[in-house]
């Protein structure tokens, strides 16, 4: 979840491009005007000059993208040497403030914890334990990626800068940080559980993901690919390969027990059920990954194509990776070039590959003893969100007359935070524009409480339709529902507002 060029990245130009050619290893001080017109002096290494844009790397591994037009001068300087993990921790502490930041440095790994509120002294031990666990996860990822690189016979260098992960206790703080770094809309970022930025070279995750590390693992594989020089950051790597590779790894409580050669139950099912995306679509462009209606199909098909290549075409796979490794930052590849690259490594047999996928997958499922469709428990759902885990039982009851169906819900809520008591606001929202809600004013760390049975009969807020939109019509009778969990430190201002009755009313949406 990263973008190559942002509105707020620094802008600079340095004399003649011929002067800069061949200077990729140089470290100099650059003087320029930033986006606000302020004068900035930056000690950095010139990574590349592409399409009128300079890429500068500072000592923290961050890329600064600088188009022509704002430079003043360039001076020779001895640095910058990459920061150590401990030095990086000091810099992050200044950014997030000492009372809201904790860290654990173990070269070359650094994990930072961004707190939602000052931490009680009694919780400092739990914070240290969480940080050590997350650092252990990064080491496990590093080892798993190293095994993969040796297996497919590609070169993965030692990272030149620390491998950094930030863990955000508060979902709101994570969304604020992610919105600033990725420059994507908040509505998009809010759905993310973690991301790796090719600009900052930092992995960021929500703390509620640190139980299984499922989503952080996907992003941590991206970090390994670029931090260890397999591909160059901001190079035009096809999204299907980038995402297919990351999707091939799975974690169980931080232990990496599945690599790209194993069948992923989640992505295999998505690939088998995909109808909107074919492999040829992935080769042509990255568009399927940016379209909500096609995204699940895109990830499933990317996993499927990558899995087939890494298991059935190992020699060609390694050649293709070496070809992609030559791609330069900020270069642009046309659909024709992407397809030509694939044909250069694998030949003109994409259609044959897709036709053999299902048979190859079925054979692997039998060989590995994988169950693609485990039985589900009717009426039972489990939701983990915002440091809360809700095991919910839902029962539909037929009623005479409209709306015809009512939904009765009850469950058990668990506070997943290892650090502090939290307040929770839980809603079960239906497609009939009704909801049920519970307020739990305070729930101790890692403790559970019952949510008593109630009918989802409260009225949701239905937004006014725009002139060009049809009104959002609720269903007649409950067919589906979704669960939302919101949390806040029990002593926070937000928790106090909830206790005073200021609870948000859910907004009905067809999405």
N, C-alpha and C positions, 0 to 999 in steps of 0.2 A: 504494500500500500504506500507507494512513494511516487513522487513526481519529479521529473528531471529538472525542470526550471520553474522557479516560483516568483511571484511578484515582488517579494521582499528580500530576495537574495541580493548580494552586493553586486554592484556594477563597476567595471574598470576596463581600461585599455592601456597597453604599455608600448608605446612607440611602434616601430615597424615589426610586422610579423616575421620578417627575415631575421631580425635580431633575436627573436624568441625561439626560432627553430633550433632543435637539438638541445634545448635547455631544460628538458623535462626533469632532470635531476637537480636543477638549481634551486636554491632556497634564497629568496631575496625579500626585500621590504618594498611593498607596493603602496603608493599613495594615490588616492582617488576620492571621488565624491560618491556618497551612497545615495539611495533612492530619495532621501529627504534633502539632499544637497549638502550634507555635512561632510567635512574632510575626515578621511579615515586612513590610518597607516596600518598595514597588515603584513606581518611576516609570514610568508607562505612558500610552498613549492608549486611550481607550475606543472600541472598534470598534462594539459593539452590545450591547443587552440583550434577550435572547430566551429565552422559556420559563424565566424565573427564573434565567438564567445570564448573567453579564457576560463579555464577551470583551475582554481587555486585550492590547494590543500593546506590547511593550517595544522598546528601540532596536535590538535585533538582529533584529527582524521576527517574533519568536516570539509566538504567541498563548497566553495564559493563560486558561483557562476556569474561571469562578468562580461556583458556585451560591450562592444566598442563604443566609446564616447565619453567616458567619465574619468579617464586616467589623467594624472598630473605628472608623476615621475616614478622611476624604479631605481632602487639602490641595492647594490650587492650587500649581502648579509650572511653570516655563518649558519643560521638556523633554517627552519626550525627542526629540532629533534623531536620525535614523537613523545608524547607524554607517557609516563609510566601509569599503571593503574592507580597508584596512590595519588599521583599528581592530578589525574583526571577526577578522582573522587573529591579532591579539594576544590577544583573548579566547579563541579556540580553542586557542592554544598553551598557555594556562594550564589549560584543560580536559584536554588530552591529554598535557601535559608537554613541555618543550622538547626533550628528547632523542629523543622519539618523534613529533615533528610538524614537517613542513615545509610551506611555503605559497608561493603565487604570486598576487599581487594585481595586477589590471589593471582599474581601475574600468570598469564596475560588477561585474566578475567576480572571484571568489575561489575558488581551488582549494586545498584542504588535503589533505596526504598523511599518513595515520596509519600509522606504521611498526609492524611486528611486534616489532622489537628495535632497539637502537641501530644506526645505520648506519655502516659503515666509511667513512673519509674518501675512499677511492678510489671510492665509489659516489655521492658527493654530486652529481657532474656528471650522472649518469644520473637522479637524483631530480629535479633541476632541469629536465632535458629532458622527463621525464614530466609534470611540472606544467605546463610551457609547452604541451605537446601537449593536455592536458586543458582548459586555458584556451582554446586555439584551438578545441577542440570546442564549448565553451560559446558562443563567438562565432559559430561556424557555425550552431548551433541558433538563436541569436537572429536571425541574418540570414534563415534559412529560415522561421522563424515569422513574421517581418515580411513576407516575400513572400506567405506564405499569407494573412495578415490583409488585406493590400492586395487580393489576388485575390478574396477573398470579401466584401470591403467591410465589415469590422468594425473597431472602434477598439481598438488595443492601445497602452496607455500606456507611457511609459518606466518601468522599475521604480523604486519608491520606496526600496528597500533593495538591498544587494548581491545578486547572483545567486551563491549559494554551493553548491559541490559538495565533498563529502568522499570521498576515495579511501582504502579500507582495504586495506593489504597482506595482512593476515591474515584469512582467512575467519572464524576464531573471534572476532576483534575486531569484524568486521562484524556477525556474528550477535548478539553481546552488545549492540552499539549499537542495532541494529534492533529487538531484543526490547524494550529499554527505551523506545525512541521510539514504536513502534507498539503496544506492549502485546499483541502476538499471541504465540501459543505458539511456542517455539523450533523445534519440528518444522516449523511453517509457514514461519517466517522463514529457516530453513536452506536452503530451496529457492529463495530469492530471490537475484537477482544485483544488484539495486539497487532503490531506492524513493525517492519524493518524499513528504515529510511536509507536509501542509497546516497542521499545528500549528507546526512549526519553520521552514517555508519553505526547507528544506535538501534538496538532492539527495545521496543517499549511494549509493556503488557499490563493488563489489569491484575490486581492481586488475587481476584477470585479465580484466575486461570492457573494459579500456582499449585493447585491440588493435583491436577493431571498433566499440566503443561502441554495439552493437546494443541491448542492454537499457537502458543509460543514456540513449540517445536517447529511448526511449519515456517514461521518467520525466522527462527534461528538457523534453519538450513539456508534460507536466502542469505543471511548474514555470513555464514561460512563460505558460501560460493564466492561472494565478492570480497570479503575481508582476507581470504586466503588466495586471492588472485586467480581463481579459475576463470572467471569472467571479469571484465573491467566494469566498474560502477558507471551507470548511465549509458552503457553501450546498448545497441538495439538488439538485445537478446529476445527472441520470440517468447511471448508470455506463456504459450503452451508448454515450452520446455522448462522455463523457470518455475512455473506452478506445478507442472507434472513431476518434476524432480522433488520439490518440497513436499508434495502430497504423498510421495512414496515412503516417507518416514512416519512412524507413529510411536507414541509414548504411552507408558503405563506408570503413573505416579513418578514421572521424571526419568524413568529408565527407557532407553530407546530399544524396543524389542522387535521392531519391524523396519526393514529397509526397502529400497525400491524394487527388489526382486520378489518380495512377498505380495500376496493379494491383500489389498485394503478393502475391507467390507464396505465401508462408507462409499469410497470412490468407485469401486467396482459396480455397486448398485446404481450410482449416478450415471456411469458410462452405459450400462445395459438399458437404462430407462431413457437415455437422452434421445430427443426427437428434433430439437431445434438447432443442434450443432453437429456437423460432421467433421472428420479430421481435415478435409480439404479447407474448411472454413478457418480452422486454427492456423494452417500454414499461410493463408492469405493475409490475415491481419489479427490484431489483438482486440478487435471490436467486441467479440462475444463475451469477453471478461468485463466489459464496461456497461453491458446492457443487463438490467436486473432480470428480465424475462429469460435470458439465455445463460446466466452466470453459472447456475448449478450444472447445466449440461456441459458448459465449457470446462469447468474444473474436472468433471467426471471423464470427459473425453481426453483432456490433457493427461490425466493420470493413465488412462488406458493406452494412449499412444506411447507415452514414455515407458510404461511398464513393458509393452511388447518389444520396444527397441532395446531396452536394457537387458531383457532376458533372452531375446532371440537373435539380436544383431549386435553383439558386443564389439566386434572389430569396427564395424561401421559407426557404432555409437561413439566410440572413442575418437574416431576421425572427425565426426560432427562436432564434438565438444571442443576439439582443438581448433576447428574452423571458427566456432563462435567465440573462442577465447581471443581471436585476433581482431574482433570488432572493437572499434574505438568509441570513447564516450561522445555522446551527442550526435553520432552519425545517424543517418536515416536510411533504412532499407525499404525499398519498394516491395509490393507483394511479389513481383516477378523475381526479385533478388532473394527473398525468403524461400520461395519455391525452388529456385536454382540451387541454393545452398543445401537444401534437403536432398535434391536429386544428386548433387555432387557426392554426398556421403552414402546415400541409400539406394540410388537408382530411381527409376520411374515406376515405382511399385506401391505407391501409397494406397491405391484402391484395393490391391490384393492384400495389403497388410490389414486394412480395416475389415475385409471379409473374413480373414482368418482369426480375428481377435476373439470372437465369442467361443470358438472351438478351443483356442489356446487357453483362454481363461477358465473354461469348464474343466479342462485337464488339470490346470494348476490348482483349482479349488479342491478337486478330488485328491490330488497328491499331497496338498498341504493340510487337508482336513478342515477346510474353512467352511463355516456356515454363513451363507450370504443373507438368509432371511430368518433370523432367530424369531421364535414366537413372541408375540406381544401380549401384554396383560390388558384386557379390555377394561376401559374406564379409568385406568391409572396413568398419570403423567408425572414426569419428574422435570423440574425446571431449576437451573442454577443461573442466578443473575445477581449482580451487585452484592456479592458476599452473602447471599441467601440461597438456601436450597429448599424447594417446596416439593414434597411428594403429595400429589393431589388426587383425590378420588372424585369423579364427576359422574352423576347419574341423571339421565334425561327422563322426565315424567310427562306423559301425554296429558293435556288438559283440554276440556271442552271449549270450543270457540277459539278466536284468535288470542295470542299468537299460536296456540296449539301445542307448544312444548315449553316446559320450564326446565332449567338446569339447577340441580342441587349439587353443591360442592363443599368439600371439607378436606383437611389435610394436616400435614406436619411440617412445620417450618424450622430450619436449622440455621443458626448463625455460623457461617464458615470462617469468620475472621479469627485468626489466632491471636489478635492483638487487643481487642477491646469489646465492651458491650455495644450493641447497635440498636437503633430503632428501625422498625420495618413498616412499610406500607405496601400491602400486597393487593393486587386486583386480578380478577378473572373476568375478561372482557369477551363478549359474545358477538356473533355476526348479526344478532337481532338488536344491536345497540343497547344492550343491558349489561350490567356488571355486578359483581359482588366484591366486597373489599374488607380487609382486616387491618387494624392498626395494632402493632405490638410496640408499646412505648419503650421497652428495654428488654433485650435478650442477651444473656451473658455469652462470652466467647465460647464457641464450639458447643453450645447448648441448643436444645430443641424445645418446641412448644406446640401444642395442638391448636389448630384453627377450627373453631366449631362450625358445624354445618349451617349453611344458609343458601337461600335461593338467589340466583343472579338476576335480580329484578330492578336494581337501580338504573335510572336512565342515563346513558352516556350523552355527552354534548355532540350534536351533529353540526358541523360547520356549514355556514352558508355557501351555496354553490356559486362559482364564478359564472359570468355570463356565457362563457364557452363550454362550461361543464354541465353534465347532467347531475341532478341532486343525488347525494349519497343515500340510497334507499336501503334501510335495514332489511334483513331477511324476515320472512313471516315464520316465526318459530326458530328456536336455537338449533343450528346445525353444527357449528364449530365454535371454538373458543381459544383464547390465548392468555397466557399468564404473564404478568409483569411484577417484578420485585424491585422495590426501591429501598435503599438503606441510607442511614446517616449516623454518625457517632451519637450515642444516646444523650450526650451533654451539649450537642450542637444547637445552633439557632434554628436550623431546619427541623430538627426533632421537636423542639419546643413549639414551633408553629403547627406541626402535626398534632401535638397533644392539645393545642388550643382549638382544634377543629378545622384548621386551614389545610385540608387535604385536596390535592389536585383531582379534578373530575376528568376521567378519561375521554378522549376525543375519538369519535367513531370514524373509522376509515375503512375503505374497501381493500386497501393494500394488504 
